Amino acid sequence: MLASTVLEKISGMVEVREEKIVSVVENKLESEQWDELIKMAVFGNEVERAGSRWVIWEVGQYVGVKPASINDLYMARGKEETSLDFTVPAMNLRGMTYDMARSVFKAAKNLKVGALICELARSEMGYTDQPAGEYVAVILGGAIREGFRGGVPIQGDHFQAKSVSAGKPKEGEIEAIKVLTKESIEAGFYNIDIDMSTLVDLDKKTELEQQRGNIKYSLELAKTIREVEPEGVTVSIGGEIGHIGGKNSTIEDFEAYINGFNKGLGGLTGMSKISVATGTHHGGVVLADGSLADIPVDFKVLGDISRACRKLNIGGTVQHGASTLPDKYFKEFVKAEAIEVHLATGFQNIVMDHNSFPEELLDKIYAWLDEEKKDERKEDQTDEQFHYKLRKKAWGKFKKECWAVEEDARREIRESLYKRFEFMFKELNVINTESLAKKWIKGMKIHK
């Protein structure tokens, strides 16, 4: 039985009978009534959250907005059964997530974009206070709210192990990631990026020896994914051969990693993509005045390893840490045949630096960082550098305050986000990919 408060929220909009959605008034899904249901899925009590999330999931099943794997599209690309002239944006929505999701899917609907990913990293789930079940509900809720229809790939980004020494994970890390993986897939994350690049040991002589820890634990997690994925769903699995911000990746790194990984698969479906290091840093490199340094990106790495991927029917390479790069770079990812690019901090910057984001709230965030995160401040950091680098960690603490920002201000922020997503979709050439999505990114009918 749904809680009475949930039933009140959906009255006249969604009819539930015998634990099934039997009718939906679709124009009411694009209203404040729907917004209130999403809010309850985040801030309600335990019973209200569970009930609201069930309604959102089942309404998605009813109208055709379903979590999906992007695996088939990427494998088709690996076999060159699709064009090579697009790069899929994978967007980390850290805060004001419902507003961000609405902007994503409004732009996607208007530009007929079907090839996209919404994602959240293991670390982000913690500091943004967004567990997997909540994130899926909010993303699906945003898509439904804006009239988007189709499969929605939701991805676990950087399911990464901390290391205690070169090649050795911290005790309990692998088991913790397995638990998170199972929870995430159950929630609707049908795309998982395994990141054991922290276990690469560059002090070893050969690439195979360097990648051995990465290979071993990537295989262990891949086998867990295949054990728990829903019937009929092939979760898209990504691997990572170089830690972002470290040494640039090489063909030799890729071949050592993927050959070792494939040998241990035992007939299971393998990876659809590989993340590489090309010189970028997550969030960019912040100068003393708070501005961002211009970072050179080695696009040749992306192109060379993407071509090597396709020889093995793997989709291609993934670029991380890209949202703060100069705008001129985005077309270059397409030219380099990168299959996916990860975008996060740039969207956060649009929100927090927006004229309509409450100045008083931003001051509270910075004061909190100064007090609660002072141990993470480096000696030579200016206030601008410290606040810019750490403010992502305030999203969870100030989640309610951000959700409570006045609607007029949120509307203006959404409009700025919309313009940015529109720009990204055009530059990455994923406009008019609805037909690709209908063929290769099919959400499965899965009732909770």
C-alpha positions as CSV (number, residue, x, y, z in Angstrom):
1,M,0.0,0.0,0.0
2,L,1.2,3.5,-0.8
3,A,1.3,6.0,2.0
4,S,-1.7,8.3,2.1
5,T,0.6,11.3,1.6
6,V,1.9,9.8,-1.7
7,L,-1.7,9.0,-2.8
8,E,-2.6,12.7,-2.2
9,K,0.4,13.9,-4.2
10,I,-0.7,11.8,-7.3
11,S,-4.4,12.3,-7.0
12,G,-5.9,13.1,-10.4
13,M,-2.5,12.6,-12.1
14,V,-1.7,8.9,-11.6
15,E,-4.1,6.1,-10.8
16,V,-2.9,3.1,-8.9
17,R,-4.9,-0.1,-8.7
18,E,-3.8,-3.4,-7.2
19,E,-0.2,-2.2,-7.1
20,K,-0.2,-1.2,-10.7
21,I,-0.3,2.1,-12.6
22,V,-3.5,1.8,-14.6
23,S,-3.8,5.4,-15.9
24,V,-1.7,8.6,-16.2
25,V,-2.8,12.1,-17.2
26,E,0.3,12.9,-19.1
27,N,-0.1,16.7,-19.2
28,K,-0.2,16.7,-15.4
29,L,3.3,15.1,-15.4
30,E,4.5,18.5,-16.7
31,S,3.3,20.4,-13.7
32,E,4.1,21.5,-10.1
33,Q,2.1,18.5,-8.9
34,W,4.8,16.2,-10.4
35,D,7.5,18.5,-9.0
36,E,6.1,17.9,-5.5
37,L,6.2,14.1,-6.0
38,I,9.9,14.3,-6.9
39,K,10.6,16.4,-3.9
40,M,8.9,13.8,-1.7
41,A,11.1,11.1,-3.3
42,V,14.1,13.1,-2.0
43,F,12.9,14.6,1.3
44,G,10.0,12.5,2.5
45,N,10.1,10.0,5.3
46,E,11.2,6.5,4.6
47,V,7.8,5.2,3.5
48,E,7.1,8.3,1.5
49,R,10.4,8.1,-0.3
50,A,9.9,4.5,-1.2
51,G,6.4,5.0,-2.4
52,S,7.3,8.1,-4.5
53,R,10.2,6.4,-6.1
54,W,8.0,3.4,-7.0
55,V,5.5,5.7,-8.6
56,I,8.2,7.6,-10.6
57,W,9.7,4.3,-11.8
58,E,6.3,2.8,-12.8
59,V,5.1,5.9,-14.5
60,G,8.3,5.8,-16.5
61,Q,7.5,2.2,-17.5
62,Y,4.0,3.3,-18.4
63,V,4.9,6.3,-20.6
64,G,8.2,5.0,-22.0
65,V,11.0,6.5,-19.9
66,K,13.1,3.6,-18.7
67,P,16.6,3.2,-17.5
68,A,18.7,1.7,-20.3
69,S,22.2,0.3,-21.1
70,I,24.2,2.0,-23.8
71,N,26.2,-1.2,-24.4
72,D,24.5,-2.2,-27.7
73,L,25.2,1.2,-29.2
74,Y,28.8,1.1,-28.2
75,M,29.4,-2.4,-29.4
76,A,27.8,-1.5,-32.7
77,R,30.2,1.4,-32.9
78,G,33.0,-1.0,-32.2
79,K,32.0,-3.0,-35.2
80,E,31.6,0.2,-37.2
81,E,27.9,-0.5,-37.7
82,T,27.2,3.1,-36.7
83,S,28.9,6.4,-37.8
84,L,32.0,7.5,-35.9
85,D,31.2,11.2,-36.0
86,F,29.6,11.7,-32.5
87,T,30.7,11.7,-28.9
88,V,28.2,10.8,-26.2
89,P,28.0,13.3,-23.3
90,A,28.1,11.7,-19.9
91,M,26.9,14.4,-17.5
92,N,27.5,14.3,-13.7
93,L,24.6,16.1,-12.1
94,R,25.9,16.9,-8.6
95,G,23.5,19.5,-7.2
96,M,20.1,21.1,-7.9
97,T,19.9,17.8,-9.7
98,Y,16.2,17.9,-10.6
99,D,16.6,21.4,-12.2
100,M,19.7,20.1,-14.0
101,A,17.9,17.0,-15.3
102,R,15.0,19.1,-16.5
103,S,17.4,21.3,-18.5
104,V,19.2,18.2,-19.9
105,F,16.0,16.5,-21.1
106,K,14.4,19.7,-22.4
107,A,17.4,20.3,-24.6
108,A,17.5,16.6,-25.6
109,K,13.8,16.6,-26.6
110,N,14.1,19.8,-28.6
111,L,17.2,18.6,-30.4
112,K,16.1,15.0,-30.8
113,V,19.1,13.7,-28.8
114,G,18.9,10.0,-27.8
115,A,22.6,9.3,-27.2
116,L,23.4,10.7,-23.7
117,I,24.2,9.6,-20.2
118,C,23.4,11.0,-16.8
119,E,26.0,9.8,-14.2
120,L,27.2,10.0,-10.7
121,A,30.6,8.9,-9.3
122,R,31.1,6.8,-6.2
123,S,32.6,9.7,-4.4
124,E,29.8,12.1,-5.6
125,M,27.1,9.8,-4.1
126,G,28.7,10.5,-0.8
127,Y,29.4,14.2,-0.7
128,T,26.3,15.2,-2.7
129,D,24.1,13.0,-0.5
130,Q,22.5,11.2,-3.5
131,P,22.2,7.5,-3.0
132,A,21.6,5.5,-6.2
133,G,17.8,5.0,-5.7
134,E,17.3,8.8,-5.2
135,Y,19.4,9.7,-8.2
136,V,17.5,7.4,-10.5
137,A,14.2,8.8,-9.3
138,V,15.2,12.4,-9.8
139,I,16.8,11.7,-13.3
140,L,13.7,9.8,-14.5
141,G,11.5,12.5,-12.9
142,G,13.2,15.2,-14.8
143,A,13.0,13.3,-18.1
144,I,9.3,12.7,-17.6
145,R,8.6,16.3,-16.5
146,E,10.1,17.6,-19.8
147,G,8.2,15.2,-22.1
148,F,11.3,13.2,-23.1
149,R,10.6,9.7,-24.1
150,G,13.0,6.8,-24.6
151,G,15.7,4.9,-22.9
152,V,17.7,6.8,-20.3
153,P,21.3,5.5,-19.6
154,I,22.2,6.2,-16.0
155,Q,25.8,5.5,-15.1
156,G,28.0,4.8,-12.1
157,D,31.1,6.8,-12.8
158,H,34.5,6.1,-11.3
159,F,33.6,3.1,-9.1
160,Q,37.1,3.5,-7.9
161,A,39.3,1.7,-5.4
162,K,41.6,3.6,-3.0
163,S,45.0,2.0,-2.7
164,V,47.3,1.4,0.3
165,S,50.3,0.8,-1.9
166,A,51.1,0.4,-5.6
167,G,48.8,-2.3,-7.0
168,K,47.1,-3.1,-3.7
169,P,43.6,-1.8,-2.8
170,K,42.7,-0.6,0.7
171,E,41.3,-3.3,2.8
172,G,37.5,-3.8,2.2
173,E,37.5,-1.5,-0.8
174,I,36.6,-4.2,-3.4
175,E,33.8,-5.6,-1.3
176,A,32.4,-2.1,-0.7
177,I,32.4,-1.4,-4.4
178,K,30.7,-4.8,-5.1
179,V,27.9,-3.8,-2.6
180,L,27.6,-0.4,-4.2
181,T,27.5,-2.0,-7.7
182,K,24.7,-4.3,-6.7
183,E,22.7,-1.5,-5.1
184,S,23.2,0.7,-8.1
185,I,22.2,-1.8,-10.7
186,E,19.1,-2.7,-8.7
187,A,18.2,1.0,-8.7
188,G,18.6,1.4,-12.5
189,F,22.3,2.1,-13.1
190,Y,22.7,-0.1,-16.2
191,N,26.1,1.4,-17.0
192,I,29.1,1.0,-14.7
193,D,32.6,2.5,-15.1
194,I,35.0,0.3,-13.2
195,D,38.0,2.4,-12.2
196,M,40.9,0.4,-10.9
197,S,43.4,2.8,-12.5
198,T,44.5,3.8,-9.0
199,L,46.1,0.3,-8.8
200,V,48.4,0.8,-11.8
201,D,52.0,0.5,-10.7
202,L,54.2,2.7,-12.9
203,D,57.3,1.6,-11.1
204,K,57.1,-1.9,-12.8
205,K,59.1,-2.4,-15.9
206,T,56.5,-3.7,-18.4
207,E,53.0,-2.4,-19.2
208,L,51.5,-5.8,-18.3
209,E,53.2,-5.7,-14.9
210,Q,52.0,-2.1,-14.4
211,Q,48.4,-3.0,-15.2
212,R,48.3,-6.3,-13.3
213,G,46.3,-5.0,-10.3
214,N,44.0,-3.0,-12.6
215,I,43.3,-6.2,-14.6
216,K,42.8,-8.4,-11.6
217,Y,40.2,-6.3,-9.8
218,S,38.5,-5.0,-13.0
219,L,37.8,-8.7,-13.7
220,E,36.5,-9.3,-10.3
221,L,34.0,-6.4,-10.5
222,A,33.0,-7.2,-14.1
223,K,32.0,-10.7,-13.0
224,T,29.9,-9.3,-10.2
225,I,28.2,-7.0,-12.7
226,R,27.3,-9.9,-14.9
227,E,26.0,-11.9,-12.0
228,V,23.6,-9.2,-10.8
229,E,22.4,-7.5,-14.0
230,P,18.7,-7.9,-14.7
231,E,17.6,-10.5,-17.2
232,G,17.6,-9.1,-20.7
233,V,20.0,-6.2,-19.7
234,T,23.7,-6.2,-20.7
235,V,25.2,-3.6,-18.4
236,S,27.7,-1.4,-20.3
237,I,31.1,-1.8,-18.5
238,G,33.9,0.7,-18.9
239,G,37.5,0.2,-17.8
240,E,40.3,2.8,-17.1
241,I,43.9,2.4,-18.0
242,G,45.4,5.7,-16.7
243,H,44.6,7.7,-13.6
244,I,43.1,11.1,-14.7
245,G,45.6,13.8,-14.0
246,G,48.5,11.4,-14.2
247,K,50.7,10.1,-17.1
248,N,49.1,10.1,-20.5
249,S,48.0,6.7,-21.7
250,T,49.6,4.8,-24.6
251,I,48.6,2.0,-27.0
252,E,50.9,-0.3,-25.0
253,D,49.0,0.5,-21.8
254,F,45.7,-0.3,-23.6
255,E,46.9,-3.6,-25.1
256,A,48.4,-4.9,-21.9
257,Y,45.2,-4.1,-20.0
258,I,42.6,-5.3,-22.4
259,N,44.4,-8.4,-23.4
260,G,44.9,-9.4,-19.8
261,F,41.3,-8.5,-19.0
262,N,39.8,-10.5,-22.0
263,K,41.8,-13.6,-21.1
264,G,40.1,-13.8,-17.7
265,L,36.5,-13.2,-18.9
266,G,35.7,-16.9,-19.4
267,G,33.1,-16.2,-22.1
268,L,31.4,-13.3,-20.3
269,T,30.5,-10.1,-22.2
270,G,33.4,-7.7,-21.8
271,M,34.0,-3.9,-22.0
272,S,32.3,-1.5,-24.3
273,K,34.8,1.4,-23.8
274,I,38.1,2.4,-22.2
275,S,38.9,5.6,-20.3
276,V,42.3,7.1,-21.0
277,A,44.5,9.9,-19.6
278,T,45.2,12.7,-22.1
279,G,46.4,15.5,-19.8
280,T,43.2,16.8,-18.3
281,H,42.3,17.1,-14.6
282,H,39.0,16.8,-12.9
283,G,37.6,20.2,-12.4
284,G,40.4,21.8,-14.3
285,V,43.6,23.5,-12.9
286,V,42.7,26.6,-10.9
287,L,45.0,29.6,-10.9
288,A,45.5,31.9,-7.8
289,D,42.8,34.3,-9.0
290,G,40.3,31.5,-9.3
291,S,40.4,31.4,-13.2
292,L,41.2,28.2,-15.0
293,A,44.5,27.3,-16.7
294,D,44.4,26.4,-20.4
295,I,45.2,22.6,-20.4
296,P,46.6,21.0,-23.6
297,V,44.8,17.8,-24.5
298,D,46.5,15.0,-26.4
299,F,43.7,14.2,-28.9
300,K,46.1,11.8,-30.7
301,V,45.8,9.5,-27.6
302,L,42.0,9.4,-28.0
303,G,42.2,8.7,-31.7
304,D,44.9,6.1,-31.6
305,I,43.4,4.1,-28.8
306,S,39.9,4.4,-30.2
307,R,41.1,2.7,-33.4
308,A,42.8,0.0,-31.4
309,C,39.5,-0.5,-29.5
310,R,37.6,-1.1,-32.7
311,K,40.0,-3.8,-33.8
312,L,38.6,-5.7,-30.8
313,N,34.9,-4.6,-31.4
314,I,35.1,-2.2,-28.4
315,G,33.3,1.2,-28.9
316,G,36.2,3.5,-28.2
317,T,37.9,5.8,-25.8
318,V,36.4,8.0,-23.0
319,Q,37.6,11.5,-22.1
320,H,37.3,12.6,-18.4
321,G,37.6,16.1,-16.9
322,A,36.4,18.0,-20.0
323,S,33.6,20.4,-18.9
324,T,36.0,23.2,-18.0
325,L,38.0,23.0,-21.2
326,P,37.8,25.8,-23.8
327,D,34.8,25.5,-26.0
328,K,37.0,25.1,-29.1
329,Y,38.0,21.6,-27.9
330,F,34.6,19.9,-28.0
331,K,34.5,19.4,-31.8
332,E,38.0,17.9,-31.4
333,F,36.6,15.0,-29.3
334,V,34.4,14.1,-32.2
335,K,37.2,14.3,-34.7
336,A,39.4,12.1,-32.5
337,E,36.6,9.5,-32.5
338,A,36.2,9.5,-28.7
339,I,33.0,7.6,-27.9
340,E,32.2,9.4,-24.7
341,V,33.2,12.5,-22.8
342,H,32.6,13.2,-19.1
343,L,31.3,16.6,-18.0
344,A,30.7,17.8,-14.5
345,T,32.3,20.9,-12.9
346,G,31.3,23.2,-15.7
347,F,27.6,22.7,-14.9
348,Q,28.2,23.2,-11.2
349,N,30.0,26.5,-12.1
350,I,26.9,27.7,-14.1
351,V,24.7,27.1,-11.0
352,M,27.0,28.4,-8.2
353,D,28.3,31.4,-10.2
354,H,24.9,32.4,-11.6
355,N,23.5,35.8,-10.8
356,S,20.3,34.2,-9.6
357,F,22.0,31.8,-7.2
358,P,21.4,33.4,-3.8
359,E,24.5,35.3,-2.7
360,E,23.7,34.6,1.0
361,L,23.6,30.8,0.3
362,L,26.9,30.9,-1.5
363,D,28.4,32.8,1.4
364,K,27.1,30.1,3.8
365,I,28.7,27.4,1.6
366,Y,32.1,29.1,1.7
367,A,31.9,29.7,5.4
368,W,31.1,26.1,5.9
369,L,34.0,25.0,3.7
370,D,36.4,27.3,5.6
371,E,35.4,25.7,8.9
372,E,34.6,22.1,8.1
373,K,37.1,21.4,5.2
374,K,40.0,23.5,6.4
375,D,42.1,20.3,6.8
376,E,41.9,19.8,3.1
377,R,43.3,23.2,2.3
378,K,46.8,23.3,0.9
379,E,49.2,25.9,2.4
380,D,49.7,27.8,-0.8
381,Q,46.0,28.0,-1.9
382,T,44.2,31.3,-2.2
383,D,40.6,31.6,-1.0
384,E,39.5,31.5,-4.6
385,Q,41.4,28.3,-5.3
386,F,40.2,26.6,-2.1
387,H,36.6,27.5,-2.5
388,Y,36.5,26.5,-6.2
389,K,38.2,23.2,-5.6
390,L,36.1,22.2,-2.5
391,R,32.7,23.6,-3.1
392,K,31.5,20.5,-4.8
393,K,31.6,18.9,-1.4
394,A,28.9,21.3,-0.1
395,W,26.1,20.0,-2.2
396,G,25.0,17.3,0.3
397,K,25.1,19.6,3.3
398,F,23.1,22.3,1.5
399,K,20.8,20.1,-0.5
400,K,17.6,21.3,1.1
401,E,18.6,25.0,0.9
402,C,19.4,24.6,-2.9
403,W,16.1,22.8,-3.5
404,A,14.3,25.7,-1.7
405,V,15.7,28.4,-4.0
406,E,12.9,30.5,-5.3
407,E,11.3,29.2,-8.5
408,D,12.0,32.4,-10.5
409,A,15.7,32.1,-9.7
410,R,15.7,28.4,-10.5
411,R,14.0,29.0,-13.8
412,E,16.7,31.5,-14.8
413,I,19.4,28.9,-13.7
414,R,17.6,26.2,-15.7
415,E,17.6,28.5,-18.8
416,S,21.4,29.0,-18.5
417,L,21.9,25.3,-18.1
418,Y,19.7,24.6,-21.1
419,K,21.8,26.8,-23.3
420,R,24.9,25.0,-22.2
421,F,23.5,21.5,-22.7
422,E,22.2,22.7,-26.1
423,F,25.7,23.9,-27.0
424,M,27.3,20.6,-25.8
425,F,24.8,18.4,-27.7
426,K,25.5,20.4,-30.9
427,E,29.3,20.4,-30.6
428,L,29.4,16.7,-29.8
429,N,27.1,16.0,-32.7
430,V,24.5,14.0,-30.8
431,I,21.6,16.0,-32.2
432,N,19.1,13.9,-34.2
433,T,20.3,10.6,-32.6
434,E,16.8,9.6,-31.6
435,S,16.8,6.9,-34.3
436,L,20.1,5.5,-33.1
437,A,18.7,5.4,-29.5
438,K,15.5,3.6,-30.7
439,K,17.6,0.9,-32.3
440,W,20.4,0.5,-29.8
441,I,19.4,2.1,-26.4
442,K,16.2,0.3,-25.5
443,G,15.0,0.5,-21.9
444,M,13.7,-2.9,-20.7
445,K,10.2,-3.3,-19.2
446,I,11.1,-4.0,-15.6
447,H,8.4,-3.6,-12.9
448,K,9.4,-3.0,-9.3
